[in-house]
Amino acid sequence: MYKERIKDLRDYHEITQEVVANYIGINKGLYSQYEIEYTIMPTKHLNTIANYFNVSLDYIFKFTNEVNYQNIKKDIDKKLSGKRLKEFRKERGITQVEFSKILNVSRTTITEYERGTNIIATPFLYTICKKYNISADYLLGRIDSPKYLKETN
């Protein structure tokens, strides 16, 4: 999902896991688990890493080889993210119940994402973006364009 890119970024910049962990505000052991995807890194930590290395989340997820976008915002906008997720779901004609089945989560979870109560969890964000070629940075309110990505295979 993201392990290759975050390790490559860290190696390229010759930064230790401990430095990145301290920047995020976690211990090195937990960061190490994130980097090998033994434990899934929360979206907010992925965002922090993207900002640290000045790259997009789409780049980290390997959805694009474009390293960064113009006018990228550093913060995740939960309300805008919720609005965009809801608009996206409706554009596709998918009900909350259907979407919850696609993601294997409760309808309540979808509602919380769409209300902007919670940030979309990393595995669900990845699944949505990968399945529908929609930008993670767009969904999270970090960019306004591009909304959809070209396939990178």
C-alpha positions, -999 to +999 in steps of 0.1 A: +000+000+000+026+026+011+056+008+026+078+009-004+075+047-010+079+057+027+110+036+031+124+048-002+117+084+008+134+079+041+164+061+025+167+088-002+169+115+024+192+094+046+169+098+076+165+071+103+132+056+114+138+073+147+139+108+132+106+102+113+090+086+144+100+116+165+086+140+139+053+122+139+053+120+177+054+082+181+081+057+192+105+041+167+091+006+173+056+017+162+070+035+132+089+004+122+057-016+123+041+011+101+069+011+076+066-027+070+028-025+072+027-048+101+004-022+116-016+001+093-005+037+096-034+062+104-042+086+077-032+116+098+003+101+102+006+094+065-004+131+059+024+142+083+049+120+064+037+134+031+042+169+044+076+160+059+089+147+026+069+173+005+051+146-015+015+138-022-005+110-006-012+098-041+026+094-046+030+076-013+002+052-023+018+047-058-013+060-075+009+085-094+046+090-101+040+127-099+058+136-066+036+165-056+008+189-068+007+226-070-013+244-043-014+214-021-027+220+014-008+206+044-039+198+065-067+173+060-100+190+059-124+165+076-156+185+066-145+190+030-134+153+029-168+142+041-185+164+016-163+151-013-168+114-002-206+119-002-206+137-036-184+109-050-206+082-037-237+099-051-220+105-085-215+068-087-251+060-076-239+041-046-260+041-014-244+042+021-254+006+026-238-005-007-207+015+001-204+000+036-205-035+020-178-025-006-156-013+022-167-040+047-175-014+074-207-003+091-231+022+076-224+043+107-187+045+097-196+058+063-220+084+079-192+095+102-168+099+073-194+118+053-202+141+082-166+149+086-166+135+121-137+111+114-109+110+088-112+082+064-091+053+077-061+044+056-072+010+043-106+024+033-091+055+017-067+033-002-095+009-014-117+037-026-089+055-044-075+024-060-109+010-071-122+043-085-090+061-096-099+090-074-071+111-058-065+105-020-053+141-018-085+153-034-108+132-012-090+145+019-093+182+008-055+187+002-060+196-034-089+207-057-075+191-088-070+165-102-100+147-089-094+115-109-061+100-116-048+083-148-038+047-143+000+043-135+007+008-146 
